[in-house]
């Protein structure tokens, strides 16, 4: 094999947003994707490796774009990559059910003169709607191979790979170019010529369904995007998710795992340790430290899985795009466009990718404003904390209390946005244009990929950050200030340190050292609050909570956890995305001050009301 034959080829995936490009990328590369940033910018890139005819292919997933005109960071990245890197083959993905609009980008790509294949994705959707596309005729008219595929169902993938390799070997027979006549605006002339060219292609090769019939998407959208019903329906859907996740179904899964850990895992490990004759302090480390701390977090894994499963179903069905659309008007009142709703919604999963998701925002002011209010969207790492505290004080009201917490976080984000846009981040929001994809049934593979990524992140954090914090907490609560082993945690280094910072929270209603220490470890990872309480209570978290809190101070504690400074990983991401440590410091200080003020205000006002009543 010569050097040319052994060289790794580069194929570029290019397409409009919501054309199924990511689904196709995942279907072709599986789990081999690597994620990073383009050099010099913060737009994310994905590169996957696949093998076609014994040749190694680097598949580059370019950002979703509508054209090669460099009006946004994504378009600038795509155009520069295609013109400077000159990939061996361009695979242009077009939504077959919305082909006319997708073909505008196709005409621009054809003019680059690179080997190219047109993949008509979601052909099954187009056919269900009654559309008929003559792929051979479309290929003959454009001069490029046209392959019908359904990435979600894995249909046509082999044919697409064969076509891509074949076009790479074939010489380029013609270079498409649309030249405008003199005397008129060249850009307008080129656009007019492209649309005229696309119109002729559609007339010749595509038979559209009769316009009188309404599609399933149009029927659903008559309700889902209705002027009066859309927002109430959205909140009803979210409340339903909370009811399933934190109600009887989710609570039952937590109880099962908790029972399994307490009655099966812990006795089995204890038996192994005793049989091995290990020392008492090692047994304490494993049982009272690692198992009590990490187990306190792991028992919420099924609940987290259920939450991500339901959110993934909404996302893959196409409803999340409607949520961004219907929230555009309310978002503009706080100085943001509906586009900002997407990263804010991601914040309910994890603040880190949510902050990275602000890259889709074109204006720097919009990006910074969204970043500063994103931590108010309660991330999934706080879910175990809510569940643990609510189970100790508000049994039977978990879905409602959790929903109110999430809603309060959103309200505080809105109030913060109103404050910031009138002070440090003045300006008008950017215009918002987006496409609403058709509703479709989520595929098991796609949902599994979404859930798997989140669960792997959860388990990695439990096995690294939470594990390290658990061991450290056990060590500090097992040693006195003169470094002697003790079974009385009130005499430990941890207790002494906790007493130094506990007075800060006196007005909030929880001035004892245990909650103070738990909140401190929560700066590393919010799950560490649960593991710390698990270690300090030797596995009996409810008893410790009921000893440290009243129902009123428990509410105050929940408010503080909801609003206070995000974890160090989130702060690091904020610094990286804003390019300045001052914005990360502002976020940390502002979140802590807001949490303390709201928690203290709630507790003191509630005490005053109780005293007036009694």
Buried (B, 14 or more C-beta within 10 A) or exposed (E): EEEEEEEEBBBBBBBBBBBBBBBBBBBBBEEEBEEEEBEEBBBBBBBBBBEBEEBEBBBBBBBBBBBBEBEBBBBBBBBBBBEEEEBBBBBBBBBBBBBBBBBBBBBBBBBBEBBBBBBBBBBBBBBBBEBEBBBEBBBEBBEBBBBBBBBBBBBBBEBBBBBBBBBBEEEEEEEBEBEBEEEEEEEEBBBBBBBEBBEEBBEEBBEBBEEEEEBEBEEBBEEBBEEEBBBEBBEEBBBEBBBBBBBEEBBEBBEEBBEEBBEEBBEEBBEEBEEEEEEEEEBBBBBBBBBBBBBBBBBBBBBBBBBBBBBBBBBBBBBBBBBBBBBBEEBBEBBBBBBBBBBBBBBBBBBBBBBBBBBBBBBEBBBBBBBBBBBBBBBBBBBBBBBBBBBBBBEEEBBBBBBBBBBBBBEBBBBBBBBBBEEEBEEEBBEBEBBBBBBBEBBEEBBBBBBBBBBEBBBEBBEEBBBEBBBBBBBBBBBBEEEEEBEEBEBBBBBBBBBEBBEEBEBBBBBBBBBBBBBBBBBBBBBBBBBBBBBBBBBEBBEBBBEBBEEBBBBBBBBBBBBBBBBBBBBBBBBBBBEEEEBBEBBBEBBBEBBBEBBBBBBBEBBEEEEEEE
